[in-house]
Amino acid sequence: MTAVALDTPLNLPCGAVLPNRLGKSAMTEGLADPFGRATEDHVRLYRRWGEGGTGLLLTGNIQVDRRSLERPGNIRIEGPQDAEQMKRLSALASAAQHHGAKVWGQIAHAGRQAPADACPDPVAPSAVPLKMLRWTQKAPRALTESEIEDLISRFGNAGKVLKQAGFDGVQLHGAHGYLISEFLSPSVNLRTDKWGGSLENRARFLMSVLRAVRQSVGPDFPVGLKLNSADFQKGGFSHAESLQVVEWLNNEGLDLLEITGGTYEHLSMIGVKIDNQFDREPARASTKAREAYFAVYAADARRIAKMPVMATGGFRRRDSMVSALNDGTCDLVGLARPLCVDPTISKKLVAGSSAETQTLEYTMKLSDEEKAGLDPDELQISTVLGQQAFFFLTLFDMGEGKDPDTSRSLPVAQRELAAREAAITAALTN
């Protein structure tokens, strides 16, 4: 077989083609206006990424219900969109596509992980409260049958709107502890009706949403899914269950499967490695030997999947990316944080002028004074959350037309982000 290079196009089952093997995994932007509409900040940010050589750009989670946001600055799509809303969505898509990249809108519902300041009445499959690290969420109430059916139609509507706005595809967010992921989890979904119990029943919401979106966009429009390889929690969605879902997905017309893992209760999705509160599946030697956290899980899924598989999480070296594309791990390499500090890194990786991405998360640490009084687990959590704030703010920088500011300390980043989020929340219009 011919070796796959980073610039090898990827053919999707629906007939669409991605220009290369690098994808920007979805990252929450927080740039929407108080009405949940796309802004010029989105346009500037996605134009910057579109110029950078990444073949597929997945947007941050676009919410289907203003009552349940992942954060106050989310774009939201509810019902028919007026001319101004469509104009703004189309401007975002056009900016991303200007240099040949494909842009897909990620569609989501935050479920019980919606923050209290943006969601006074969170919902979930069951009334199971969230045990958080540093966020504040209210206890959710269980969705009614009619609410579940309404949400399925909302996902379908969002897919139709994004297609009409000129996006090249959509991705459903079925991971990281958000609503679709919650339905899959036996520790969160305690329902005894057709939406809970067996894995087949717990997967019913995902399958219903996927079918609604496919019906709304037609057979030739790309539809992807972001799925947890596991929740990495005792009693949660397991890797074996994830693989069974992948097998079922083979019959659903899916065009791209992105494999990830973790939830807000176990932040493996952003590299937290502590096991103080929640069980994690045993570490695998081959995983330890590689930089990408979910590479082994992606390879397991790819052996079953009939659609292309995207692996996201931890890829930093060019040779690791090329190896993953040729050893059966994945068909598309997902990048996230590297694109926050160098939006052109994909172009450099494809050309071979860079052997690896920036790795600021490995060097950004708290000072000795800031570490005082923290136990090892608290230190890691504080460091990771400070880094998360740092990378969030680089998106604000690029949205404002500036280069990413990489000089912020972790405490400064946390304070600045908190102030920005508070201002956005105060202006939020329902």
C-alpha positions in Angstrom: 0.0 0.0 0.0 1.1 3.6 -0.7 2.2 5.4 2.4 -0.1 8.1 3.7 1.4 11.5 4.1 0.1 14.5 6.0 -1.0 16.1 2.7 -2.8 13.0 1.4 -6.5 13.8 0.8 -9.1 11.8 2.7 -12.2 10.5 0.9 -15.3 10.3 3.1 -18.1 7.8 2.7 -20.6 10.5 1.5 -18.3 11.4 -1.4 -16.8 14.5 0.2 -13.0 14.9 0.3 -10.8 16.5 3.0 -7.7 18.2 1.6 -5.2 16.6 4.1 -4.9 14.4 7.2 -4.8 17.2 9.8 -7.9 18.3 11.6 -8.6 21.0 14.2 -10.5 19.3 17.0 -13.4 21.4 18.4 -12.5 23.9 21.1 -15.0 26.1 22.8 -14.4 29.7 21.7 -16.7 31.8 23.9 -16.9 34.5 21.2 -20.7 34.7 20.5 -22.6 37.9 21.2 -25.2 38.1 24.0 -27.8 36.8 21.5 -25.8 33.6 20.8 -24.8 34.8 17.3 -21.5 34.4 15.5 -19.4 37.5 15.6 -16.5 39.2 13.8 -14.2 37.7 16.4 -15.2 34.2 15.0 -14.5 35.5 11.5 -11.1 36.7 12.4 -10.2 33.5 14.3 -11.4 31.1 11.7 -9.8 33.1 8.9 -6.5 32.8 10.8 -7.0 29.0 11.2 -8.1 28.7 7.6 -4.9 30.2 6.4 -2.8 27.8 8.5 -3.1 24.7 6.4 -5.3 22.5 8.6 -7.6 20.5 6.3 -10.6 20.2 8.5 -11.7 22.8 11.0 -14.3 21.7 13.6 -16.0 24.6 15.3 -16.5 24.8 19.1 -19.8 23.4 20.3 -22.8 25.1 18.8 -25.7 24.7 21.3 -29.2 23.6 20.4 -30.9 25.1 23.5 -30.2 28.6 25.0 -31.3 27.2 28.4 -28.4 24.8 28.5 -25.1 26.3 27.4 -21.6 24.9 27.9 -20.5 28.5 28.6 -22.1 32.0 28.1 -20.3 32.7 24.8 -21.6 29.7 22.8 -23.2 30.1 19.4 -26.7 28.7 19.6 -29.1 27.6 16.9 -32.8 27.3 17.8 -35.5 27.0 15.2 -35.5 29.0 12.0 -32.7 31.6 11.9 -33.3 35.1 10.8 -31.3 36.8 8.0 -28.8 38.4 10.4 -28.1 35.1 12.1 -27.6 33.3 8.8 -25.4 36.1 7.5 -23.2 35.7 10.6 -22.9 32.0 10.3 -22.1 32.2 6.6 -19.4 34.8 7.3 -17.7 32.3 9.8 -17.9 29.5 7.3 -16.6 31.6 4.4 -13.6 32.9 6.5 -12.6 29.3 7.4 -12.9 28.1 3.8 -11.1 31.0 2.1 -7.8 29.1 1.7 -9.3 25.6 1.0 -10.0 24.2 4.4 -13.3 22.5 5.1 -15.3 23.6 8.1 -17.8 21.6 10.1 -20.0 22.9 12.8 -20.1 20.9 16.0 -23.6 20.5 17.4 -24.0 20.0 21.1 -26.1 20.2 24.3 -24.3 20.7 27.6 -26.6 18.5 29.7 -25.8 18.5 33.4 -22.3 20.1 32.8 -23.9 23.4 32.0 -22.6 26.1 34.4 -25.0 27.6 36.9 -24.5 31.1 35.7 -25.6 30.2 32.2 -28.1 27.5 33.1 -30.4 27.8 36.1 -32.3 24.7 35.2 -30.0 22.0 33.9 -31.3 18.7 32.5 -29.9 15.3 32.1 -31.1 11.8 31.4 -31.6 11.3 35.1 -31.4 13.6 38.2 -27.8 12.6 39.0 -25.8 15.6 40.2 -22.3 16.3 39.0 -19.2 16.1 41.2 -17.0 18.8 40.0 -13.4 19.9 40.5 -13.7 23.7 40.5 -16.9 24.6 38.6 -20.3 25.3 40.0 -23.3 23.4 38.5 -26.8 23.0 39.8 -28.2 19.5 40.2 -30.1 18.5 37.0 -33.6 17.3 36.7 -34.5 14.3 34.5 -35.7 15.0 31.0 -39.2 14.1 30.1 -40.1 11.9 27.1 -41.4 14.9 25.2 -38.3 17.0 26.0 -36.1 14.2 24.7 -38.0 14.1 21.4 -37.8 17.9 21.2 -34.0 17.8 21.6 -33.7 15.3 18.9 -35.5 17.6 16.5 -33.3 20.5 17.7 -30.2 18.7 16.6 -31.7 17.9 13.2 -32.7 21.6 12.8 -29.2 22.8 13.7 -27.7 20.4 11.0 -30.0 21.8 8.4 -29.2 25.4 9.4 -25.5 24.9 9.2 -25.8 23.3 5.8 -27.9 26.3 4.6 -25.2 28.6 6.0 -22.5 27.1 3.8 -20.7 24.8 6.3 -19.1 21.8 4.7 -20.3 19.3 7.3 -21.4 18.8 10.9 -20.1 16.9 13.9 -22.2 15.7 16.8 -20.6 16.1 20.2 -21.2 12.7 21.8 -18.3 12.8 24.3 -16.8 14.6 27.3 -19.8 14.2 29.6 -22.2 16.4 27.6 -25.8 15.3 27.0 -25.3 12.6 24.4 -22.4 11.2 26.4 -24.6 11.3 29.5 -27.2 9.1 27.9 -24.5 6.5 27.1 -23.2 6.4 30.7 -24.8 3.8 33.0 -23.7 5.9 36.0 -25.6 9.0 34.8 -28.4 7.5 32.8 -30.6 5.6 35.4 -33.7 5.6 33.3 -36.0 2.6 33.2 -37.8 3.5 30.0 -36.6 3.0 26.4 -33.9 5.6 26.8 -32.0 3.8 29.6 -30.9 0.4 31.0 -29.3 -1.7 28.3 -26.5 -0.3 26.2 -28.9 -0.5 23.2 -31.4 1.7 25.1 -28.7 4.1 26.3 -27.4 4.5 22.8 -30.9 5.2 21.5 -30.6 9.0 22.0 -27.4 9.1 20.0 -28.8 7.0 17.2 -32.0 9.1 17.1 -30.0 12.3 17.0 -27.7 11.0 14.2 -30.7 9.9 12.1 -32.5 13.2 12.6 -29.4 15.1 11.4 -28.8 12.8 8.5 -32.4 13.2 7.4 -32.2 16.9 7.6 -28.9 17.3 5.6 -29.3 14.5 3.1 -27.0 11.6 2.1 -24.2 13.6 0.5 -23.4 16.0 3.3 -20.7 15.0 5.8 -21.8 14.0 9.3 -19.3 13.2 12.0 -19.4 12.1 15.7 -17.1 12.8 18.6 -17.3 9.7 20.9 -15.6 8.8 24.1 -13.4 5.8 24.0 -14.4 5.5 27.7 -15.5 7.8 30.5 -12.6 6.5 32.7 -14.9 6.4 35.7 -16.1 3.5 37.8 -19.4 2.3 36.5 -19.3 4.7 33.5 -19.3 4.2 29.8 -16.6 1.6 29.2 -14.2 1.0 26.3 -16.0 -2.3 25.5 -19.3 -0.5 25.3 -17.7 2.2 23.1 -16.5 -0.4 20.7 -20.0 -1.9 20.5 -21.5 1.5 19.7 -18.9 1.9 16.9 -20.1 -1.4 15.4 -23.7 -0.1 15.5 -22.6 3.2 13.9 -21.3 1.2 10.9 -24.9 1.0 9.8 -25.8 4.7 10.3 -24.1 6.5 7.4 -21.5 8.2 9.6 -18.6 9.9 7.7 -16.0 10.5 10.4 -15.6 9.2 13.9 -13.4 11.2 16.3 -12.2 9.2 19.3 -11.5 11.0 22.6 -12.2 10.3 26.3 -13.1 11.6 29.8 -15.6 13.9 31.3 -15.6 16.9 33.6 -15.4 14.4 36.5 -12.2 12.8 35.0 -10.4 15.3 32.8 -8.3 12.9 30.8 -9.5 14.9 27.8 -7.1 17.6 28.8 -4.3 15.4 30.2 -5.2 15.2 33.9 -3.6 11.9 35.1 -4.6 11.8 38.8 -6.8 8.9 40.0 -7.7 10.3 43.4 -11.5 10.2 43.0 -12.4 8.1 40.0 -11.3 4.8 38.6 -9.5 4.7 35.3 -9.0 1.8 33.0 -5.5 0.2 33.5 -2.7 2.0 31.7 -1.5 0.2 28.6 2.3 -0.1 28.0 1.8 0.9 24.4 -0.1 4.0 25.4 2.7 5.1 27.7 5.2 4.7 24.9 3.3 7.2 22.8 2.5 10.8 23.2 -1.2 10.7 22.1 -3.4 9.8 25.0 -6.1 8.0 23.1 -4.1 6.4 20.3 -4.6 2.8 21.4 -8.3 3.4 21.8 -8.6 5.0 18.4 -6.7 2.0 16.9 -9.2 -0.4 18.6 -12.1 1.6 17.1 -10.5 1.7 13.7 -10.3 -2.1 13.5 -14.1 -2.2 13.8 -15.2 1.1 12.1 -16.1 1.2 8.4 -15.8 5.0 8.4 -12.6 7.0 8.8 -11.3 7.5 12.4 -9.8 10.7 13.8 -7.6 10.5 16.8 -7.2 13.6 19.0 -5.2 14.2 22.1 -1.5 14.7 22.7 -0.1 14.5 19.2 3.0 16.9 19.1 5.6 15.3 16.9 5.4 15.1 13.1 6.8 11.6 13.0 4.2 10.3 15.5 1.4 11.8 13.3 2.7 10.1 10.2 3.2 6.9 12.0 -0.3 6.9 13.3 -1.7 7.4 9.8 0.2 4.4 8.5 0.1 1.9 11.4 -3.6 1.5 11.7 -4.2 4.0 14.5 -6.3 6.6 12.6 -7.1 8.2 9.3 -7.0 11.8 10.5 -4.9 13.4 13.2 -6.6 15.9 15.5 -4.8 19.0 16.9 -6.2 21.5 19.4 -3.8 23.3 21.7 -1.0 23.6 19.2 -3.3 25.7 17.0 -4.0 28.0 19.9 -0.4 29.3 20.0 0.6 28.7 16.3 -2.3 28.8 13.9 0.0 28.0 11.0 1.6 24.9 12.5 -0.3 22.5 10.2 1.2 24.2 7.1 4.7 23.7 8.7 4.0 20.1 9.6 2.8 19.3 6.1 5.8 21.0 4.5 8.2 19.3 6.9 9.6 22.6 8.0 8.6 21.8 11.6 9.3 18.5 13.3 6.9 19.1 16.2 4.4 21.6 17.5 4.9 23.9 20.4 4.6 22.2 23.8 3.9 25.0 26.2 1.6 22.8 28.4 4.7 20.8 29.3 6.6 23.8 30.6 4.0 26.2 32.0 4.0 25.7 35.8 3.1 27.5 39.0 5.8 29.4 40.8 7.0 28.1 44.2 4.9 30.8 45.9 1.8 29.7 44.0 2.4 26.1 44.9 2.6 26.7 48.6 0.0 24.7 50.5 -1.1 22.6 47.6 -1.0 18.8 47.8 0.2 16.9 44.6 -3.3 16.4 43.3 -4.3 20.0 44.0 -1.1 21.2 42.3 -1.9 19.2 39.1 -5.5 20.4 39.0 -4.5 24.1 39.6 -1.9 23.8 36.9 -4.2 22.2 34.4 -7.0 24.7 34.9 -4.5 27.6 34.7 -3.3 26.1 31.4 -6.9 25.8 30.2 -7.5 29.5 30.9 -4.2 30.3 29.1 -5.3 28.6 25.9 -8.8 30.0 26.1 -7.4 33.4 26.1 -5.3 32.8 23.0 -8.5 32.4 21.1 -9.8 35.7 22.4 -6.4 37.2 21.2 -6.8 35.9 17.7 -10.5 36.8 17.6 -9.4 40.4 18.3 -6.9 40.3 15.4 -3.8 39.9 17.6 -1.2 37.2 17.8 -1.6 34.8 20.7 -0.1 36.2 23.8 2.1 33.4 25.3 3.5 35.5 28.1 0.6 35.2 30.5 1.3 33.4 33.8 -1.2 30.7 34.9 -2.7 32.8 37.7 -3.0 35.9 35.5 -4.7 33.8 32.8 -7.2 32.4 35.3 -8.0 35.9 36.6 -8.4 37.4 33.1 -10.6 34.6 31.9 -12.8 34.8 35.0 -13.3 38.6 34.4 -14.1 38.0 30.7 -16.6 35.2 31.4 -18.3 37.3 34.1 -18.8 40.2 31.6 -20.1 37.8 29.0 -22.5 36.3 31.5 -23.8 39.7 32.6 -24.6 40.6 29.0 -26.2 37.3 28.2 -29.7 37.7 26.6 -32.1 34.8 26.7 
